[in-house]
Structures are given as C-alpha cells and as structure tokens.
Amino acid sequence: MKLINKKNFISIVCIFFTLITCGKLLAEKLSNFTDKYYTDNIFTILAFSVLITLILSVHYYLQKFPFLLVFAGQYIATVGIVFICIWIHGLLSSNAPTAYLDMFWSITIPFFAGAIVYYICFFYQIKKANKILEQLQ
C-alpha cells in the first residue's frame, strides 16, 4: 500500500472499501446470514472507508508528535465521528439498543486492519529511505 496523498486517495478508499465489503460478504456467507439492510450497509461501509482513509492520511501533518499519540488520536477521532453520526441518526429516527456497541466493533476492526497495514508500509518505506541515505553518505 502506498502512502496516502491527494493523488492516490480515491484508489486507497476503493481498496479499503473492497476489502471491507469482501470481508462482510464472506462473514455473512459463512454464517448463513441474510442482510435485509444490504444496500444501507454497503453505503455505510463506503462512508467508513472514506472516513478511515481521510483520518489516516493526516498523519503526515502530525509527524512531530509521538506515533502512539497520533495513532490513539486518529482512532478516537474516528470513533467520535461515528458516535456523533449515530447520535444524530437517533434524533431523526430510532436506533437499535445496541447501536453504539455494534458500530464500535464495525469501525474498530476495519480501522485497526487498515491502520496496521498502512503504518507497516509507512515505516518500511522510511527504513528503505534511510538505507538509501546511508548509502549516499
């Protein structure tokens, strides 16, 4: 995976969306579950993909802060935005009693999967760049 920037933002969103959707479909197939809100959930997955990619992409501007602080901040921001959306949705219609818990898991799993892959690639590229710099010196 490439580092997220303006040029590849849409392609990375598409990768996240495809992987999360395939995971959802595989989990449903393995559990013989039929989703009656299929269309709504696909658009929710798309929104999560855009949100997670956007939040992960701001790490470039936060490089002067410790990595764990940035990672925790990104995760808290993601969950906070999702919870605010659930709260707003609850004002307009009724939510399930477990809406917050369900959405917590629905956002946590893709966030950590995407962040782990992204940051492993990020640190690998930094290590590779440092080796090139050492060779030049």
C-alpha positions, -999 to +999 in steps of 0.1 A: +000+000+000+013+034-009+013+064+015-019+083+013-018+116-005-040+136-028-031+116-059-040+082-046-067+090-020-096+076-042-077+044-051-069+037-014-106+043-005-115+018-032-091-007-018-104-003+018-140-005+005-134-036-015-116-054+013-142-045+040-171-054+017-155-088+008-149-094+045-186-086+052-198-108+024-176-137+035-187-134+071-223-134+060-218-164+037-200-184+064-227-177+090-257-182+065-269-147+074-291-127+050-288-089+055-321-072+049-303-038+051-277-048+025-278-015+005-277+007+036-248-013+049-228-011+017-231+027+017-221+028+053-190+008+045-182+033+018-186+062+042-163+043+068-137+037+041-136+074+032-135+084+069-108+060+079-086+068+048-091+106+055-081+103+091-051+080+084-039+105+058-035+133+082-005+116+099+018+134+075+009+167+093+013+151+127+048+137+123+063+159+150+042+141+176+048+106+190+034+078+169+013+062+196-003+096+205-011+102+168-025+067+164-046+069+195-059+104+184-068+091+150-087+062+165-105+084+190-114+109+162-128+081+141-149+066+168-160+100+179-172+110+145-191+077+141-207+081+175-218+116+167-234+103+135-252+076+154-264+103+179-277+125+150-294+095+134-310+087+168-325+122+168-341+117+133-352+081+138-349+053+163-316+034+168-313-002+179-305-006+216-271-019+207-263+006+180-233+022+197-217-012+206-224-026+171-209+005+154-180+005+178-170-030+166-179-022+130-155+007+129-128-007+152-120-038+132-116-020+098-097+008+114-071-014+131-068-036+100-063-006+077-040+013+101-018-018+107-013-023+070-008+014+063+017+020+091+037-011+084+041+001+048+049+036+060+076+025+084+090+001+058+093+030+033+111+052+059+135+023+067+141+019+029+147+057+025+171+057+055+192+029+039+194+048+006+205+079+025+232+059+044+245+046+010+247+081-004+267+093+026 
